[in-house]
Amino acid sequence: MAIPTPHIEVKELGIIAETVLMPGDPLRAKFIADTFLTDVVQFNNVRNMFGYTGNYKGKKVSVMGSGMGMASIGIYSYELYAFYGVNDIIRIGSAGSYDKDVKVYDVILAKDAWSESSYAKAQNGFEGDVIEPSAELNAEIMATAARIGTTVKETRIHSSDVFYRAKFDIYKEIHADHGCACVEMESFALFANAKVLNKRAACVLTISDSLVTHEATSSEERQNAFTKMMELVLENIK
């Protein structure tokens, strides 16, 4: 496939940085670019999946929305890795807690992702249900967290294909049987693409709601208030 790709309109290499931060919401990508980056250039507008490149403390970085779900992040992350020279993608998103000790606004680093999804099997024949991120990138993020004083919990997460389940309480079984502390909908596919293409991937999440206590944040808070997570991944850029 040549560039531009079907979903990213950039026509030449070098405009997108080697490190891309990927929130699900393209408006969260815009918020990060507007709030934290200088010399910002918007590089993507296809389907309103906004992408921006700028500088953070003199370091080049890109931020782009991934959309919701594994099919969506699977497309965008694959094109970034395979056709635009991207080496690191760090998903930054929200998650729902499965554990009473994982509270709203806690910052989570995915140790690995368990999923019932068929994404990796369909994409590359992988038969397992757990995929790990880059151990090297995770170690770098944890070291950065220690340096800037951000508390991060590194744990297994659940990547789900389904947001609305007929059997809502199944989260209790998933937590007990598979050790998942929280749920999101993208990282299993991102990690699968990184493995196939020999790239690096990580996932940093902020707990937006709890299935245990029923606490929740608003959509505006999810878009604008998860700054601790955002600053952590930006400080991690080399």
URTAWO-V973004 format. One record per run of one state. SS is the DSSP state (H for helix, E for strand, L for the rest). FROM is the first residue (numbers start at 0). LEN is the number of residues. If there is no record, write none. Layout:
ss=SS from=FROM len=LEN
ss=SS from=FROM len=LEN
This chain:
ss=L from=0 len=18
ss=E from=18 len=4
ss=L from=22 len=3
ss=H from=25 len=11
ss=L from=36 len=1
ss=E from=37 len=7
ss=L from=44 len=1
ss=H from=45 len=3
ss=L from=48 len=2
ss=E from=50 len=6
ss=L from=56 len=2
ss=E from=58 len=6
ss=L from=64 len=5
ss=H from=69 len=14
ss=L from=83 len=4
ss=E from=87 len=10
ss=L from=97 len=9
ss=E from=106 len=8
ss=L from=114 len=4
ss=H from=118 len=6
ss=L from=124 len=5
ss=E from=129 len=3
ss=L from=132 len=2
ss=H from=134 len=14
ss=L from=148 len=3
ss=E from=151 len=8
ss=L from=159 len=10
ss=H from=169 len=9
ss=L from=178 len=3
ss=E from=181 len=3
ss=L from=184 len=2
ss=H from=186 len=11
ss=L from=197 len=2
ss=E from=199 len=11
ss=L from=210 len=5
ss=E from=215 len=1
ss=L from=216 len=2
ss=H from=218 len=6
ss=L from=224 len=2
ss=H from=226 len=9
ss=L from=235 len=3
